[in-house]
Amino acid sequence: MQASTIATPTAGHCGTIFVAIELSQKTWLVTLHSPDRGKMSRHKLEGGNHAELLALIDRERTRAARALGGVPALVSCYEAGYDGFWLHRLLLAAGITNYVFDPASIAVDQRARRVKTDRIDGEKMLRTLMAYLRGEPRVVRIVRVPAAEQEDARRASRERDRLVKEQTAHTNRIKALLRLLGMAVGNPRRRDWLSWLATQRDWQGQAVPLQMLSEIRHEHARLMLVRERLDELAKAAAQADATPAAAQMTKRSDLLLRLKCLGPAFATTLTNEVFYKDFRNRREVASYFGLTPSPWQSGGIDRDQGISKAGNPRARCAAIELAWLWLRHQPDSKLTLEYRKRTLDASKRIKRVAIVALARKLMVALWRYLTTGLVPDGAVLKAVKV
């Protein structure tokens, strides 16, 4: 996402039809403003009915063309959310200039009880679109829509994240059930674990009760399904068909893998979630991770609210984890030495703040490494096997 800074003169859009689409699963509310009319019009459509949406826009353009004596331009917008980006690609294919808004960047009323309806949201989006095209700075942030191939290439890493969480949940459930009996747990992720469990006894010399054993077997069966799917994903990653977008993402993952402390999971996650994008500067990188500071300054008040957390949560989680691994595997790098100096004899709170700062600097350093080839200062590359 990026802040709007392009200065577009209002006069260039005086013959433009503005369209704001408020999306939901059940209904779509389309708010239009035509240059030959002084007020907005609203039209309710069935959710997902893109054919009727295009027909409505075409009727409005035909009517406005008769009134103006020329075919007006079309600009539309909607908020990023549940529907993803298919509608954006549909509108672009129909010859309509479309923008996908970051919902959190649109200014809202600060009253204690804010009125919110689809009608109000549609009008607000339409006014925001007009302000953006007038060139008002930072009025809204525009989402950078990935290519369809890039969006598809990152499905595997996201599925892997979900499966790892599910694997942990099943393992913890099995451990919790056996804890009720005071029995040893062993390693539930082994395929022969149930055979091992059959030989275990509690403090009275009794086996696992029948109902609990049935529940444990069901949990273990689901755990084995998750393990099988994880193995399939690992094999599929090595045999994936290389589309141009996927090939570029694989190339960047390979560059990250050259750095000591980055494994396949981290390299793939960072590439699929972040580094497939082309950032203009380090501020955009830190902002997308949600690692930028959020100061609160007014008069004599000056306090820090922590990081913004406005970016990609998957990428931010990976960045924090990687920062800790960086300290372990890159002890002589400049970033690690700065962290050690800052946290010498420091409290736990200062260390937590410092690790976030390290994660922010590390992500910027990795971005520069991928774009310029410059290895972070003092960082060690993995030894190449001959």
Salt bridges, closest charged atoms under 4 A:
ASP36 OD2 - ARG63 NH1 2.59
GLU52 OE2 - ARG59 NH2 3.37
GLU60 OE2 - ARG63 NH2 2.77
ASP109 OD2 - ARG111 NE 3.52
ASP121 OD2 - LYS116 NZ 2.66
GLU123 OE2 - ARG42 NH2 2.12
GLU123 OE2 - ARG119 NE 3.90
GLU123 OE1 - ARG127 NH1 3.97
GLU136 OE2 - ARG134 NH2 2.62
GLU151 OE1 - ARG89 NH2 2.86
GLU159 OE2 - ARG229 NE 2.82
GLU166 OE2 - HIS170 NE2 3.37
ASP192 OD1 - ARG190 NE 3.11
GLU215 OE2 - ARG173 NH2 2.72
GLU219 OE1 - HIS170 ND1 2.80
GLU219 OE2 - ARG222 NH2 3.04
GLU228 OE2 - ARG191 NH1 3.55
GLU232 OE1 - ARG229 NH1 3.11
GLU273 OE2 - ARG158 NE 2.79
ASP278 OD1 - ARG252 NH2 3.38
GLU284 OE1 - ARG144 NH2 2.94
GLU284 OE2 - ARG280 NE 2.71
GLU338 OE1 - LYS361 NZ 3.69
